[in-house]
């Protein structure tokens, strides 16, 4: 979920196992705009338990994914690429802010 506090983007979930899930802890990490040195976002601080959940989900997915024909995997990668391309301007703007560089 994304919440906007003024112009601060707040993410409160982790993407694990194909879905957005609650983190196991309550810690957060502030994302700093390198140009202004202001907080531009806040993300969950993943814990060792969150990493274990993500690794278990990846291992579970590997069995099916590794048996998927190469052509089908390529189609999925193409869909992901198209979805990212559709958000290219938004992603570029966020990365530029975080690392302090022009687009």
LINMO-V404349 format. One record per residue. N is the residue number from 0. RES is the residue in one small letter. OMEGA is omega in whole degrees, -180 to 180 (999 if undefined). D_LAST is the distance of its C-alpha to the last C-alpha in whole Angstrom. Layout:
n	res	omega	d_last
N	RES	OMEGA	D_LAST
N	RES	OMEGA	D_LAST
This chain:
n	res	omega	d_last
0	x	178	26
1	x	176	23
2	x	178	25
3	x	173	23
4	x	-171	24
5	x	178	23
6	x	180	19
7	x	176	20
8	x	-179	20
9	x	174	23
10	x	-177	23
11	x	-179	27
12	x	175	28
13	x	179	27
14	x	-177	27
15	x	176	30
16	x	177	32
17	x	178	30
18	x	177	30
19	x	-175	29
20	x	176	32
21	x	173	33
22	x	-179	32
23	x	-180	35
24	x	-179	34
25	x	-179	33
26	x	177	31
27	x	176	27
28	x	177	24
29	x	176	22
30	x	-174	18
31	x	172	17
32	x	-175	14
33	x	-179	14
34	x	-176	13
35	x	-175	16
36	x	177	18
37	x	176	19
38	x	179	19
39	x	-180	17
40	x	179	19
41	x	-179	22
42	x	177	23
43	x	174	26
44	x	-179	28
45	x	179	29
46	x	176	32
47	x	178	34
48	x	178	36
49	x	178	33
50	x	179	32
51	x	178	35
52	x	-180	35
53	x	179	32
54	x	179	34
55	x	178	37
56	x	179	35
57	x	178	33
58	x	179	36
59	x	-179	38
60	x	-176	35
61	x	-177	36
62	x	179	39
63	x	-177	38
64	x	-178	35
65	x	179	37
66	x	179	39
67	x	180	37
68	x	-177	37
69	x	-179	35
70	x	179	34
71	x	177	34
72	x	178	31
73	x	177	29
74	x	178	29
75	x	179	28
76	x	176	25
77	x	178	24
78	x	178	24
79	x	179	22
80	x	179	20
81	x	180	20
82	x	178	20
83	x	179	16
84	x	178	15
85	x	179	16
86	x	-173	14
87	x	-178	11
88	x	179	9
89	x	-180	11
90	x	180	10
91	x	-180	7
92	x	179	7
93	x	180	10
94	x	180	9
95	x	178	6
96	x	-175	9
97	x	-176	11
98	x	175	11
99	x	-180	9
100	x	176	6
101	x	178	4
102	x	999	0
